[in-house]
Amino acid sequence: MNRRPLAALTLLLLLQAGSHASSARDVAFVPAQQVAAAFDKGMPLLETEGYKVHASRREAPGLAEVHTRDTDIIYVLQGTATVVTGGESVDSKPLAGSSDEFRGTSVRGGKAQQLVKGDVFVIPNGVPHQFTEVQAPFLYYVVKATAGGSK
């Protein structure tokens, strides 16, 4: 799979989201072999104070999530999944050691959206969301633009 157009899309989304590298002039490069290895496990590719780029992989539904500072910009590479957004996170608790990340058992009163290859989906910071159905493997890039990140 040619990931060059995806890298360009990720950069474009990142710039449109208003995020900046930890230094305004930092340039990041992640070689194809490292990207492929990251998708095998579902791992971050790059994390700075202003943004994160993850090679995400889902094999099953997950917990409800709320990121108080990160806006998720998702680009689907493979598989399908249903994500529920909005409403409220049920039994939400902060992740250990974090005041910005919360997990709950489900999302109540949200809207379901099916995601397929080629879709771009943006979940603003503070919006509860949960992957409820997953056709594995579900592979997607996610750029997390951090509110109040370094400029």
Phi, psi and omega in degrees: 000131179277116184260001180301313177300328180291322178296319178295319178297317179301315179297315179300313179299320180297315180294320179294331181283351177083014179276157179225152176295168182302328169242137187304340184247009178293140175242137181243142176223130176237113182296151184308320181298320179291323178297313180300317179296323180294320178292332178299328183249339188077087187219158172294144174263323184203135176223126176232179178293330185265337181198164176224147174233121183242142169265095190265145180221129176237135177250345185202166175303162182232186177283163171290141182232147169223123175252114184286337181245336187263128167268126179270124175246108190254136172235118186276128179261322187204145176086183176225154178204155172251130177239136178255129182232156178088199180063218180224148177277126183275134179054041183288133179223147179293144173295148179305129177078010182227138173254001183251350185235129180233148176229143179224178183279330181194174173249126180254130176080017180269182180247130180274139177222127176274135178250137178227168180312130178095345180289148169243133184223129182245126178244106181299153178302144179089352182269122176297142177207153182206132172280117185255334177224136182221128169265108187277148351280141175257111183249135180204144168280142170227125173259126179252103178275121187265121176296134179075014178292170181301142179241000000 
